[in-house]
Amino acid sequence: MAARSQQRTIILSLLRPTHAACVVGTKCLLDIQGSIPPGADSFTVQASPGVHVSIIYNPEKMRPGQSSTWPLNKGAEIMVSTVVPSDHLNDNKVKVSFHKENGNVLMGSARLYLTSVAISLQADTRRDGKVNMKNTNKSSWTWGPYGHGAILLVNCDKDQPDSKDMDNEDEGIFTCKDLEDMSILILKTQGPKAFFKTHGVLLHVSPPDSEKLGVFHQTETNSGSKYRHVLGREKLFYHVEYNGELEHVFYVEGLTFPDADFSGLLSISATLLEVSEESFPETPVFTEEIVFRVAPWIMTPNTLSPQEVYVCSLPFNQTFLEQVSDLVQGANCKLRICPPEDSRSDQWIQDEMEFGYTESPKKCFPVVFDSPRNRGLKDFPFKKILGPDFGYVTREPKNSLEVSSQDAFGNLEVSPPVTVRGKVYPLGRILIGNITLTNTSRRMSKVVRDFLYAQQVQPPVELYVDWLLVGHVDEFMTFVPADSLKGFRLLLASPSACYRLFREKQQQGHGDAVMFQGLKAPQRTIDNILSDEKMRVECHYVQSCINWNRNILKKELGLTEQDIIDIPVLFSLELKKARAFFPNMVNMLVLGSHLGIPKPFGPIIDGKCCLEEEVQSLLEPLGLHCTFIDDYLSYHQYDGNVHCGTNVLRHAFSFKWWNMDVPALSRTDILSAL
């Protein structure tokens, strides 16, 4: 966005003095063409010490304008400016004199009386948590550690617990805590008091921007501060009453996150208006604009430390709940249990919501993104998580028929920070299953997908998941922290790795080792599985689908084979879609170095599950602790596992999103790269 301040033109007259206002730091063009006496061939300019004069005679050059005689031509222009506000009305004077015969004969003079005033809008444009009263980089917004521009938070929490709505859905401030979620905007005016009897200041926004921000004016009364809603929604203009104050304090809130039809940039303008003595409409003298960017919603990857684990309590998952509770306690984080009356028989808390956060230089708070799946848990995020300093956002298509299983947030993950072909993604990249190969393929709904792309700071990567029965990215991949240069490993489900392990055990004479011991499930030996031609063909197909995603992930996350660990998992097909044959160990809960892994009930060899031993041998050298959780009856038999039944609130990144070097790639750029 460019500055909207415009150069003012002041028309001079030989008949009477001209009175005008000049805003400090701006230049006024003096129009002399209509006041030139017939026969005049040159002019001179004189001004009081507080006025700077420049002459534009050659369009490519500007020269000091006083104490010189200038020939008259159509290209000659006079520019004046002031550097300090006036103490009194009309205390800055300019006289333009017209001559003939090379300046020897005076033909007439035009006089200008200027009142200099200071008008400015100020906010935290340096992003240090303080209002910058001197910065001039306010009418634009740039990225990077040396960038500039103010930031707005979406005021999407609920600081009054007894309120029914989020804070950005009303036009009042009912607690001072709400002000902490807003950005301060200061309108500063300075000039003679008498000046503001004939001039006013108008604060205004465009109609599109008014739907995305709210502005409150702080006023002082005998009973304390009051906050009046003056801009936003249908309020486009606010006349700021002059009461002798040099500074007017406003609080600005964001109403909505960036989206497909909203870049995130918003502007507020202050216009100095001149009141005509003839009762004509007010005339604009000067406009200053300040640009804000609404802070994005940011996802948190597995490599960030956990704060709180969410899980549902249901009559059939008490063993699972106890084991998760022990894991959470060992990981030294909190556990929050969703009771049956809130879950309404819906145990898939990962699918219902995704935790993230939003941040400005002075405030950071978590924001839960509520999926449009709308099953038993549909009211839980809004009614039980939204609260003081805990925000809420959702996106739902107008037509509920657009919602598919891919709109559940097991299909929404994010990578740790990565560098790809020299481009740094310090907040990682969002991962969604959305690639379609047929007209009948399931897709994530457009409103959710557009929202994710619009945040810009975690450019999404789209993967192919339609081969899966449920169709979520967390069914075949996850990330775990690792003490390495990249700081993580990508875990991929691998039928090939499982077949290699089973063949190895068979060759060692353990072909009769039995799976699913202790469960009411068909007992399968290693020999039986390896001789099952149907399963072999199905797993070969599944492996080819995973390999396709593997190549996408390597390319779009800048990974090598050394960054990937294959976790043994077998799949079978139902209605030509894949489901895990035994509990899917990739679908795990990651709490720092503590991993809650679905217990696979693999073949028992020498009293130990060979699948568990294999995973431990792959992950424990990375400093990770493997805990195997029994989710067979409570989750696996319903086509989900530990990750699907849990959710984690994590700490925010230490990296500040506004310090990204350049804006992230557009969705078109990313798709073309695929």
Buried (B, 14 or more C-beta within 10 A) or exposed (E): BEBEBEEBEBBBBBEEBBBBBBBBBBBBBBBBEEBBBEEBBBBBBBBEEBBBBBBBBEEEEEEEBBEBBBEBEEEBBBBBBBEEBBEEBBBBBBBBBBBBEEBEEEBBBBBBBBBBBBBBBBBBBBBEEEBBEEBEBBBBBBBEEEBBBBBBBBBBBBBBEEBEEBBBEBEEBEEEBBBBBBBBBBBBBBBBEEBBEBBBBBBBBEEEBBBBBBBBBBBEEEEEEEBBBBBBEEBBEBEBEBEEBEEBBBBBBBBBBBBEEBBBBBBBBBBBBBBEEEEEEBEEBBBBBBBBBBBBBBBBBBBBBBBBBBBBBBEEBEBBBEBBBBBBEBBEBEBBBBEEEBBBEBBBBBBBBBBBBBBBBBBBBBBBBBBBBBBBBBEBBBEBBBBBBBBBBBBBBEEEEBBBBBBBBBBBBBBBBBEBEEEBBBBBBBBBBBBEEEEEBBBBBEBBBBBBBBBBBBBBBBBBBBBBBBBBBBBBBBBBBBEEEBEBBBBBBBBBBBBBBBEEBBEEEBBEBBBBEEBEBEEBBBBBBBEBEEBBEBBEBBBEBBEBBBEBBBBBBBBEEEBBBBBBBBBBBEEEBBBBBBBBBBBBBBBBBBBBBBBBBBBBBEEEBBBBBBBBEBBEEBEBBBBBBBBBBBBBEBBBBBBBBBBBBBEBBEBBBBEBEEEBBEBEEBBEBE
